Amino acid sequence: MRPDYKNIYNDILEKKYPHKRKECESLLKKRCNFAK
């Protein structure tokens, strides 16, 4: 992935789902750990 993918992801989250940001971040971390 491109190095700026996290910034793009955060921008989308803040615009569309600001109230779900923490939830999405924890899910993303779990997914990253699972993928390793």
C-alpha positions as CSV (number, residue, x, y, z in Angstrom):
1,M,0.0,0.0,0.0
2,R,1.0,3.6,-0.5
3,P,2.4,5.2,2.7
4,D,-0.4,7.8,2.8
5,Y,-3.2,5.2,3.0
6,K,-3.7,5.8,6.7
7,N,-4.2,9.5,6.1
8,I,-6.7,8.8,3.4
9,Y,-8.5,6.3,5.6
10,N,-8.6,8.8,8.5
11,D,-10.0,11.5,6.2
12,I,-12.8,9.2,5.0
13,L,-13.5,8.2,8.6
14,E,-13.7,11.7,9.9
15,K,-16.0,12.8,7.0
16,K,-18.4,9.9,7.0
17,Y,-18.1,8.1,10.4
18,P,-16.6,10.5,13.0
19,H,-18.5,8.7,15.8
20,K,-17.2,5.3,14.7
21,R,-13.6,6.3,14.4
22,K,-12.3,4.5,17.5
23,E,-14.3,1.4,16.7
24,C,-12.9,1.3,13.2
25,E,-9.4,1.9,14.4
26,S,-9.6,-1.0,16.8
27,L,-11.0,-3.2,14.0
28,L,-8.3,-2.2,11.6
29,K,-5.6,-3.0,14.2
30,K,-7.2,-6.4,14.8
31,R,-7.3,-7.0,11.1
32,C,-3.6,-6.0,10.7
33,N,-2.6,-8.3,13.6
34,F,-4.7,-11.1,12.1
35,A,-3.1,-10.7,8.7
36,K,0.5,-11.0,10.0
